[in-house]
Amino acid sequence: MKIIILGAGQVGTSVASNLVKENNDITVVDNNPSALQAISERFDLRTVTGIASHPSVLEKAGAMDAEMILAVTNCDEVNMIACQVAYTLFHTPTKIARIREIEYLKNHPLFAQEALPVDVLISPDRLVTEQIKKLIKHPGALQVLDFADGKVQMVVIRASYSGVLKDCSVRNLKEKLKNIEYKIAIIYSGGKPIIPNGDTVIKAEDEVFFVSSQKSMNKLLQQIRIQDKPLKNIMIAGGGNIGFRLAKSLENEYNIKLLELDQKKATNASEKLKNTIVLNGDATDEELLSEENIDTSDVFCALTNADEVNIISSMLAKRLGARKVMALINRAAYVDLVQSNTIDIAISPQQATIGSLLAHVRKGDVVVVHSLRRGAAEAIEAIAHGDESSSKVVGKRIQDIELPEGTTIAAIVRGGNVLMVEKKIIIEANDHLILIVSNKKHVAKVESLFQVDITFL
C-alpha cells in the first residue's frame, strides 16, 4: 500500500517503523530536515521536506496516487487542512488525522466529506485516557483490551510469587475456575511466547493473557485474587490534556487529587473540575507528596509532558508508599527500562495510537488491532467472510486451520455470543475471530486467511 505519513515525530516514526516492516511504500513529510534524516537512516522509505498541508509538498510526496494519508503532525490544524487538500486536489481514498484538542472532538458535524473530509479521527489523548481507566477498573492488570464492541476482553496478568497462578498448571487452574468461561491464549515466560496446553505450568513473573466475555472477566479476576482491595484514592501528576481528561472522567467515582506545576493550568483545572482537589505544585517534590498523603494513594498516575518527570515522580511515589504507580512514557527506549521494576505500568501513547492506525491498513476484514509487547506482537479481530469454496477459514474446524507458528485463536463472537475456542468448533461466515500473533512477521499470513477469493460475490 502506498502511504504518506505527515509528521516525523514520535508517533510518525513509530507508525513508519511498523508499516515499513510490512512492505508498504512509505513517504514521510516533515518541515524538520534533521528529523527526516534520522528516520531515513533507520528505515527504507522516502522523505520530503516541507509544510505537510501545502499542495506542492503533498504532490512531491506522491499524493496523486497515494492510497492513504496519515496526518500525525503536532498541529491539529495542519492535520485537518492536509486532509482537506488531499481530498480536494488528489482524491486520496483514505485520510486519517491525529486530533488532540478537545474542542475539535466535541460531537458536532465538523468532520464530514462536505466539511472537513477526515475519514478516521485518532486522538492519542483519548485512547490513553481510556486505557488508564481500564487499568484502574481492573487492578493488577498490565493491559486491558476490548474486542467486538466490548463483548470480549483480553487482560494481561503478571503471575506473582504468592498468588494462585504461581506453579499452577493450566489444567489445574481450569479446575479451580470451572464455573467461569475463559481461555489462556498465550503465556510469555522469560520474554518468550508459549501457546499453552493443559500441562503448561505458570511460573512467577510470567505474563498470562486471559480472554473472556466482558461479563465473566470481573469474576475471573476476583477468583485469581488480583482485586483484593477496591481502589479509592487516586493521585494524578500533570493537568494537561490526558491528566485533565482522566480526572474529569473519574472524579465522581474516586477521590482524586491533581498536581500541576503550571499556575495557569492548575487554575483552569480547578475551575472546570467539580470534585477534584487541584494542587499547584511539583510532582517530584518529596515533601509535597508526603503532605498530600501519598502513602494512602491506591494509584499514582504520572501524566506530565516530560518522561523524566513521570519516571522520577512515579519512583518517588512508590518509595513513599503509593500502592500502584503508572507512568506515561513517550520514548520507547525508556519503557523496557522502567516497567516491572519500581514502576508497575509504563503507558506508551505511541503503541495505543499505532493499534488504531493499523486496523485501517490491514488487508482482509481486520476490524481491530492491538499492539502487544511494545509492538513485537499483535492481537487482531478479523471477520470471516465467504463460503467453504472461497474462504480459507469458513467451514473449517479450528484444529484444521493452518495458523502461522506462535499464532492462536482465542475467542469467537457469533451473533453476539462469545464462544471460548475449542478445536472442533467450525468457523461460520460472519464470525468475529480474536487472534494473537506472537511474531509480527506472520501478520501478513494471518491477513491472507481472511481474504476471500475474488470470484466470491
Secondary structure, DSSP 8 states (H G I E B T S, - for coil): -EEEEE--SHHHHHHHHHHHTTT-EEEEEES-HHHHHHHHHHSS-EEEES-TT-HHHHHHTTTTS-SEEEE--S-HHHHHHHHHHHHHHH--SEEEEE---HHHHSSSTTSSTTSS--SEEE-HHHHHHHHHHHHHHSTTEEEEEEEGGGTEEEEEEE--SSSTTTTEEHHHHHHHTTTS--EEEEEEETTEEE---TT-EE-TT-EEEEEEEHHHHHHHHHHTTS-SS---EEEEE--SHHHHHHHHHHTTTSEEEEEESSHHHHHHHHHH-SSEEEEES-TT-HHHHHHTTGGG-SEEEE-SS-HHHHHHHHHHHHHTT-SEEEEE---HHHHHHHBTTTBSEEE-HHHHHHHHHHTTT-SSSEEEEEEEGGGTEEEEEEE--S-TTT-SSTT-BGGGS---TTEEEEEEEETTEEEE--TT-B--TT-EEEEEESSGGGHHHHHHHT---TT--
